[in-house]
Amino acid sequence: MDNLNSLTIFVQAAQHESFTTAGRMLGISSSAVGKSITRLEERLGVRLFHRNTRQISLTHEGAQFFARCRDIVRDLEDAEAELSRSAGEPRGRVRVSFPAVGYRLIAHALPAFRRLYPQIELDLDFSDRMVDLVEESFDAVVRSGDLPDSSLMSKPLGQFRLNLYASPDFLKRHGEPESLDALPSFDGIYFKFPSSGKLQLWTLKSDNRVFEAKFSPVAVMNNIEAVLSACVCGAGIAYLPDFVTREALASGALQAILTDYSVTGMFWILWPSSRHLLPKNRALIDFMAQSLLPGLQPALELTKPARTT
């Protein structure tokens, strides 16, 4: 059993490249993690991590060992979760990746989920980088937009709208654009995708025709919350999803403009098709499909793989 515990600790440390984070995830101290890793290295006779005062990283031998141990630990977790069927209640840890702004989607639903499934522990990662589900041991990821062809399974979570927004102060100083043709003369605050460095296209729709709006960029930011804050402060017009601007609209800090030209988007949850859908994972997926965003069109079957059509 000690060997299994040390493997679990090693996998957590390797995934997060941090003894401190691994300890927090496992409910033990960082020094306990370090001592466990040292004992494991002594038993194996190899060094698993490069260490300095600021960070750790896997050695070549450590990376090879991690590739094997990751699957072993995951299989053990799946086996434990399978046993929960007999208890009649989903249990265990579910690791899900969200976009950086995804906390605005899930936070309101957490209390209800906790009441329904008190034995499930949620490990939620919020980042705009494209994670690898299998390599990074995620059970599922939440993403928006068109889905690439892949072997991943998918289910829609709900729709949102992308609109143009500005603060009342900005509109008072600069006026409100009366048509799409007037937009290039207004200042825009652009969002840059952290993973690719590309600017988000300001897609609008008119008479069933989709086109890109052009603004004079006053600022480019790689964080949606920063774009929202700058827009509220009157720096310019921003292109934002409605679930991000809900509070600012309700308080009067922002105003939607040219709403006849807004477009809809869709959030999806995806998970590896090669893995058996455990009770804890199914519980989360079904709950999110029902509770994350209102007004969802009929959901896809759980067995349907991700498609772009």
N, C-alpha and C positions, 0 to 999 in steps of 0.2 A: 504493500500500500504506500510506503514511503517513496518507492520508485515512481509510482503513478502521480503522487503529489508533486514530486520534483519535476516531472515532465510537464504537468499543468502549469507550474510556476515558470518554467523555462519558456513555454509557448507564449504565455502572457507577456513576459519580458521581451521576447523577440518580436511579437506583434506590435508592441507599443514603443520599442526601443527605449524603455525606461523602467528601472526598478521601482521607482516611486509610483508610476501609473499602474504597474502590474500589482503592486501591493494594495493600492486603493481598490482595484477591481476584485481582488481576492480577499480583502478584509484583513490583511496582515501588514506589518511594517515593511518599509523598503529595506531595512537591514536584514529582516528575515528572508526577504527575496534574495538579497545578495549572498547570504550564508548558504541558502539552498542551492544557488547556482554554483557556488564554490565547491560544495560537497559533490555536486553532479560532475563538475569538471575533474575533480580528483578521482572519482570513481571511473570515469571514462578515459582519463589520461590525456585529455586534449583541452585546449582553451576554446570556449564557445563564444566569448564576447571580447571585443576590444573595449577597454574602459579608459576614460579620463574623468576629470572633475566635472565635466559639463554634460557628457552624453555617453551612451554605449552603442555599439554596433556589432553585428554578427561577424565572426571570423569565417573563413571559407569552410572550415569543418562545422562551425555552428550553423551556417546556412544549410548545409547538407543534412545535418541532424534535424533542423527545424522543419524541413520539407517532409520528413517522415513523421516526426512527432506531432505536427499539426493535424495530420489525418487521424492519428491514433487518438488524440485527445478529443477531436470532433466526433469520432465514432463512439467513444465512451460516453460523451454527452448525449448523443442520439440514443444510445442504448438505455441510459437513465431515463430520458424523456419517454421512450417507448413503454417503460414500466409504469409510467404515470397513467397509462390507459386503464390499468386495472384499478387504480384509485378513483377513476372517474373524474379527475380534475386536471386540466393542463397545468404543467409546472416546468420550471427551468428558466434559463436565461435565453432571451431572444435579442440578437444583435442586428440593428437596422441602421442603414445609412440614409440620411436625408440631405437635401440641399441645405446650404448654410442658413437660409431663411425658413427652413422647415419647422423650426420650433413654433412658429406662428400657426402651423397647421395642427400640431399634435398636442400642444400644451393644454388646451381647453378640454381635450378628451381624456387626459391621463387619469383624473379622479374616477371617472366612470369605468375605465378599463381596470383600474386597481380594484374597484368594488366587485367587478365581475370575475376577475382572475387574480386573486391575491397571491397565488403561488408562482406567478410569472414575474420574472425580473427583466426589465427593459434596459438594454444597453444601447443608447441612441447616439449616433455620430452625426454631427452637422458640419458639412463641408461641401464646397462646390467642385471638388476634384472628382474625377471618375474613378471610383473604387473598383477593385476586382473582387467579386463576391467570394469566389473560391479561394484565391490566394490569401485574402485578408480575413477569411472565416466569417463573413457576414451571412446572416440567414436570409436577408432581403434588402433591397434598396428601393427608395422612393425617388422617382424622376418625373420630369415634365417634358412635354413636347412629343415629337414623333419618335416611335420606338424603332431602333435598328433591327434588322433581321438577326435573330440569334436563337440559341437553344434555350434561352431563359423563358420561364413561365411568367405570365403577367395577368394583372387584374386592374381595371380602372378604379380610381379612388374618388374622382369628382372633377368638375369643371371650374375654371376661374376665368376672369376677364382681364385683359390688358388694356389699360386706358392711358391717356395723357392727363397729367395733373400739374397744377401750379398753385402757389399760395395766393390768397386774396391780396396781399401786399404787392406781390410781383405783378398780378393782373392790374392793380390800380396804377402802378408805375409805367407799365408797358402796354396795357390794353390786352384784350383777349382776342386771339386769332379768330377771324370770322369764317375762314375757309381753310382748306388744306393748302391752297396756293400761298397763303400768308405765312406758313410755318418756317420757311428758311430764314426769315428775318428775326426769329426769336432765338434766345439762348436756350440751349439744351444741356442737361446733365446726363451723361452717358454711363451705362454700366458696362464694365469690361469683365469677361469671363476669366476667372483666375487660372483655370486649367489650360486655356488656349491663348489668352491674351487678345482675343477677338472682341470687338465691340458688339453689343446686342443690337440687332436690327429692330428699328421701330416700325413694326409691321401694322398697317391699318387696312381697313376694308371698306370699299365704297362700291355700291351697285354690283355686289358679288365679285368685285375685282380687288385683288390683294396687291398692295404696293408698299414701298418703304418711304416713310416720312424723313425729311432731311432738316436738320437744325444746325445752327452755329454752335459748336461745342464750347461751353464755358468751363466744363470740367469733365474728367473721365475718372471713374472710381470702380474698384474691384469688389465693392461690398454694397449690397442692396440697401442695408440699413443706412449707410452713409449717403447714398443717393436720396433716400427718403428724407433724411435730416436736412440735407442741403436744399431740397425742394421746399420743405416746410419753412425754411429760413428765407426763402425768396430768391435763391440763387438762379433759378431758371425752371424750365419745363422738364418734367421727367416722365418716363414711360415705365409704369409699374403695374404689378398684378393687384387686383382689388383686395385680396386678403391681407396684403401688406399695408394698404392705405386706409383700412376700415376705421381705425380709431381716429386718424387725422381728419377724415371726412366727417365723422360724427361730431368732432369738437369744433369743426369749422376752420381747422388749420390748413386744409387743402380743399381744392375745388377741382372736380373733373371737368375737362374741356373736350369739345368735339366728340362727345360720347357716341354719336351715331356711327362713328368709324372704328369703334373698339373691336377687338377680336377675342375669341375664346381660346383657352388652352386646356390641357388635360393633365392631371397627375395620375401616375401609374405606380403600382408596387410590383417589383420583379423579384424572382427567386430562382435558384438553380433547379432545372428540371431533372437533373440526375439524382437529386436527394429526395428521399421520402419525406412527404410533408407531415411533419410531426404535429401532435395536438397543439402544442404551444404556438407553433408557427401558423397553423390554420386559424387558431383563435384570434391571433393578432391581425392576420390578413382580412378575415371576415369582419372583424370589428372596425378596422380602418375603412373598409369599403362602405360601411354603413354610417360611420360617424365623422369622418374627417372633413368632407365637404358636402354641403347640401345640394339638392337638385341634380343628383347623378342620374344619368341615363341608365337603362338596364345593364347590369353588370355582366361581364364575360364569365364563362365557366372557368373554374379553377384549372381545368386541364388544357386550356388553350394557350399555346406558346406565343411569345411576343412576335407581332407582325407589324409591318408599316402600313398594311392595307386595311 
